[in-house]
Amino acid sequence: MMTKAEFLNQLRGMISNLPPEEVERTIGYFSEIIDDRIEDGMSEKEAVAGMESVESVANSLVPMQTELKDMRQNSYLASRVRAIFLKDVNSPVRLVCSDSDLITLDYYESSYKAYHIDLSQSEELVIRCEILRKWSGLFGFNYAFRPFTLGIPKTYFGSLTLETTNGSISSGGVDVSGSLALKTSNGRITVENMTIGKLLSLKSANGRLALTGLKAGEISARTSNGKIEAINVRAEQNVALESSNSGIHVEHLFSGSSIRLVSSNGKISGQIDDSLRTFNVKSRTSNGSSTLPSNMGGGTKDLNVFTSNGRIDLGFLM
């Protein structure tokens, strides 16, 4: 069985005739898939063995390349857009800093896929994907590794809702004064180095959620069959992290009101940036040990931690 490096090196060689940016985008996409499988408990060779063959992947890219049209680019003055709604299909979505006062859109269209974009009189920018015809190749519809990239100013005075299917979502390096909602199926969501004024909401099915270096008014993150990691995360109000069939790990997690950590068949571990005495605690696990009291009062905040068939191993930094 091949290792990850062997799989990616063979793939790189077979698609070397494609444009360099397409090669790197493809390699990054399959590298992420393998990493996700390893994080879910597979060995490296098991994760690679579960992939399509290198030949199948490379052959599927040939018609995709011939059908690809030019990359599209749009821009809008950010001060005239109070909200953004994006709904994509089978593509990764990336939220990045535009390094200007503009909202920028960078994406691909093809004979398989098009986008309808509208800026309403109420200053809401709506972007919807349309599948023009189904792609019968490896990815079910079409170009799963070609992302839709949304750029916003370093500080955006509005709210965003970004959705996709069977694709990852990444967001980082910007601040949002309103709410940020990210939703995908069968994909990872990564959020790092951001400040969100109101609610940060993450939802995925069968995907890992990774939160790093965040401040938000409130945080809600839910996934099934995916691990949740929250590192250096602070919320003014509530934090709720919920996963099924995978673990939850936190480091330097802080909430001004309440923390709720719920998993089934997964370990809940890490450190909370507070004192145990600060909390009213309720915790429960089956078939596992716990470092928390099952029921303790006297605090000013709430801490609820529940799992089944997993261990609870939480410490406190004060």
C-alpha positions in Angstrom: 0.0 0.0 0.0 1.2 3.5 -0.8 2.0 6.3 1.6 0.5 9.7 1.3 3.7 11.1 -0.2 3.9 8.3 -2.8 0.2 8.9 -3.8 0.7 12.7 -4.1 4.0 12.4 -6.0 2.5 9.9 -8.5 -0.5 12.2 -9.0 1.7 15.2 -9.5 3.6 13.4 -12.2 0.5 12.3 -14.0 -1.1 15.8 -14.1 2.1 17.8 -14.7 0.7 18.9 -18.1 -2.0 21.0 -16.4 -1.4 24.6 -15.4 0.8 24.9 -12.3 -2.0 26.5 -10.2 -4.3 23.6 -11.1 -1.6 21.1 -10.1 -1.1 22.7 -6.7 -4.9 23.0 -6.1 -5.4 19.4 -6.9 -2.5 18.2 -4.7 -3.8 20.3 -1.8 -7.3 18.9 -2.2 -6.3 15.3 -2.0 -3.7 16.0 0.7 -6.5 17.4 2.9 -8.8 14.3 2.2 -6.0 12.0 3.4 -5.3 14.1 6.5 -9.0 14.1 7.4 -9.1 10.3 7.3 -5.9 10.0 9.4 -7.4 12.4 12.0 -10.5 10.2 12.1 -8.4 7.2 13.2 -7.2 5.5 10.0 -3.5 4.7 9.5 -1.8 6.6 6.7 -1.8 3.6 4.4 -5.4 2.8 5.2 -6.4 6.4 4.3 -4.6 6.2 1.0 -5.9 2.7 0.2 -9.4 4.1 0.5 -8.9 6.6 -2.2 -9.6 6.3 -5.9 -6.5 5.1 -7.8 -4.0 7.7 -9.0 -4.8 6.7 -12.6 -8.6 7.3 -12.0 -7.9 10.7 -10.4 -5.6 11.8 -13.2 -7.9 10.6 -16.0 -10.8 12.4 -14.5 -9.0 15.7 -14.8 -8.6 15.6 -18.6 -12.2 16.4 -19.5 -12.5 18.7 -16.6 -9.6 20.8 -18.0 -11.0 20.9 -21.5 -14.4 22.1 -20.2 -13.0 24.8 -18.0 -13.7 28.4 -18.9 -11.8 31.4 -17.8 -11.7 32.3 -14.2 -14.3 35.0 -13.3 -13.7 38.0 -11.0 -16.1 40.5 -9.6 -15.7 43.2 -7.0 -18.1 45.4 -5.0 -17.5 48.4 -2.6 -17.8 46.8 0.9 -19.5 49.9 2.3 -22.5 49.2 0.0 -22.9 45.5 1.1 -24.3 44.9 4.5 -24.7 41.1 4.2 -23.4 38.3 2.0 -25.0 35.0 1.2 -23.2 32.3 -0.8 -24.5 28.9 -1.6 -22.2 26.7 -3.7 -22.3 23.0 -4.7 -19.4 20.5 -4.6 -16.6 23.1 -4.3 -14.5 24.4 -1.4 -15.2 27.9 -0.2 -12.5 30.2 1.1 -13.0 33.5 3.0 -9.8 35.6 2.9 -8.7 39.2 3.3 -9.0 41.3 0.1 -6.3 43.8 1.2 -8.6 46.6 0.1 -12.0 48.2 0.8 -13.6 45.9 -1.8 -15.4 42.6 -1.6 -13.9 40.4 -4.3 -15.2 37.2 -5.9 -12.8 34.7 -7.7 -14.4 31.6 -9.1 -14.6 29.3 -12.1 -17.5 28.7 -14.5 -17.9 25.9 -17.0 -20.4 24.1 -19.2 -21.2 22.2 -16.1 -21.6 25.0 -13.6 -22.5 28.7 -13.4 -23.2 31.3 -10.7 -26.0 33.8 -10.4 -24.9 37.0 -8.5 -27.2 39.8 -7.4 -26.7 42.8 -5.2 -30.2 43.8 -4.0 -31.5 47.2 -3.1 -31.4 46.2 0.5 -27.6 45.8 0.1 -27.5 42.0 0.3 -25.0 40.3 -2.0 -26.5 36.9 -3.0 -24.4 34.3 -4.9 -26.0 31.0 -5.9 -24.5 28.1 -7.9 -26.4 26.4 -10.7 -25.5 23.0 -12.0 -26.1 23.1 -15.8 -25.5 19.4 -16.4 -24.2 16.6 -14.2 -20.6 15.4 -14.4 -20.3 11.7 -14.3 -16.6 11.5 -13.5 -14.8 10.9 -10.2 -16.4 13.8 -8.3 -20.0 13.1 -9.0 -20.8 16.6 -10.3 -17.6 18.4 -11.3 -14.6 20.3 -10.0 -14.5 19.6 -6.3 -11.1 21.1 -5.9 -11.7 24.4 -7.6 -12.7 26.8 -4.9 -14.9 29.9 -4.7 -12.8 32.5 -3.1 -14.5 35.4 -1.3 -12.4 38.3 -0.3 -13.5 40.9 2.3 -11.7 43.9 3.9 -9.7 43.2 7.1 -12.7 44.6 9.0 -16.1 44.0 7.5 -19.1 45.8 8.9 -21.7 43.2 8.0 -22.7 39.5 8.3 -21.9 36.5 6.2 -23.5 33.1 5.4 -21.4 30.7 3.4 -22.7 27.2 2.4 -21.4 24.4 0.2 -21.8 20.7 -0.2 -19.1 18.1 -0.3 -16.4 20.8 0.0 -14.3 22.3 2.8 -14.7 25.8 4.1 -11.8 27.9 5.3 -11.9 31.4 6.9 -9.2 33.5 8.4 -7.4 36.8 8.8 -10.5 39.0 8.8 -12.8 40.5 11.4 -16.6 40.5 11.0 -18.7 42.9 13.1 -21.9 40.9 12.6 -22.5 37.1 12.4 -20.6 34.5 10.5 -22.4 31.2 9.5 -20.5 28.4 7.8 -22.2 25.2 6.7 -21.1 22.2 4.6 -21.7 18.5 4.2 -18.9 16.0 4.1 -16.2 18.7 4.5 -13.9 20.3 7.0 -14.4 23.8 8.3 -11.4 25.8 9.5 -11.6 29.2 11.1 -8.6 31.0 12.4 -7.4 34.4 13.6 -10.7 36.1 13.5 -13.0 38.4 15.6 -16.7 37.9 15.1 -18.9 40.5 16.8 -22.0 38.3 17.1 -22.6 34.6 16.5 -20.1 32.3 14.9 -22.0 29.2 13.7 -20.3 26.1 12.2 -22.2 23.1 10.9 -20.8 20.1 9.0 -21.8 16.5 8.4 -18.9 14.0 8.4 -16.3 16.8 8.7 -13.7 18.1 11.1 -14.1 21.5 12.7 -11.0 23.4 13.7 -11.2 26.8 15.5 -8.0 28.6 16.3 -7.3 32.2 17.6 -10.9 33.3 17.8 -13.0 35.9 19.6 -16.7 36.0 19.2 -19.9 37.1 20.8 -21.2 33.5 20.9 -20.0 30.2 19.3 -22.0 27.2 18.1 -20.2 24.3 16.3 -21.8 21.0 15.4 -20.6 18.1 13.3 -21.2 14.4 12.9 -18.4 11.9 12.5 -15.8 14.6 12.8 -13.5 15.9 15.5 -13.8 19.4 17.0 -10.7 21.3 18.1 -11.0 24.8 19.7 -7.6 26.4 20.5 -7.3 29.8 22.0 -11.0 30.5 21.6 -13.0 33.1 23.6 -16.7 34.0 23.6 -18.4 36.8 25.4 -21.4 34.6 26.0 -22.0 30.9 25.3 -19.8 28.2 23.7 -21.5 25.0 22.4 -19.4 22.3 20.7 -21.1 19.1 19.7 -19.9 16.1 17.8 -21.1 12.6 17.3 -18.8 9.6 16.9 -15.7 11.7 17.4 -13.8 13.6 20.1 -13.6 17.2 21.2 -10.4 18.9 22.3 -10.0 22.4 23.7 -7.1 24.5 24.8 -7.4 27.9 26.4 -11.2 27.9 25.9 -13.0 30.8 27.6 -16.7 31.7 27.9 -18.3 34.7 29.7 -21.5 32.7 30.3 -21.6 29.0 29.6 -19.7 26.1 28.0 -21.4 23.0 26.6 -19.3 20.1 25.2 -21.3 17.1 23.9 -20.0 14.0 22.1 -21.0 10.4 21.6 -18.4 7.7 21.3 -15.6 10.3 21.7 -13.2 11.6 24.3 -13.5 15.2 25.6 -10.2 16.6 26.6 -8.1 19.8 27.1 -8.0 22.9 29.2 -10.5 25.6 30.1 -9.1 29.1 30.7 -10.9 29.6 34.0 -11.3 28.1 37.5 -13.5 25.0 38.3 -15.1 27.0 41.1 -16.4 29.5 38.6 -18.9 26.9 37.2 -22.0 25.1 38.0 -21.0 21.7 36.7 -23.0 18.9 35.2 -21.1 16.0 33.5 -21.7 12.4 32.5 -20.0 9.7 30.6 -20.5 6.0 30.2 -17.8 3.4 29.9 -15.1 6.0 30.7 -13.4 7.9 33.5 -14.0 11.7 34.2 -11.9 14.4 35.9 -15.1 16.5 36.5 -17.7 16.2 39.3 -21.0 14.9 38.0 -22.9 17.7 39.7 -21.6 20.8 41.4 -23.2 24.1 42.2 -22.0 27.5 43.6 -20.7 29.0 40.4 -21.6 32.0 38.3 -21.3 30.2 34.9 -22.5 26.8 33.6 -20.3 23.9 32.4 -22.1 20.9 30.8 -20.0 18.1 29.5 -21.5 14.8 28.2 -20.2 11.9 26.3 -20.8 8.1 25.9 -18.2 5.5 25.5 -15.5 8.1 26.0 -13.3 9.7 28.7 -13.7 13.2 30.0 -10.3 14.7 30.8 -10.6 18.5 31.3 -8.3 20.7 33.3 -8.5 24.3 34.4 -5.8 27.0 34.1 -6.8 29.1 37.1 
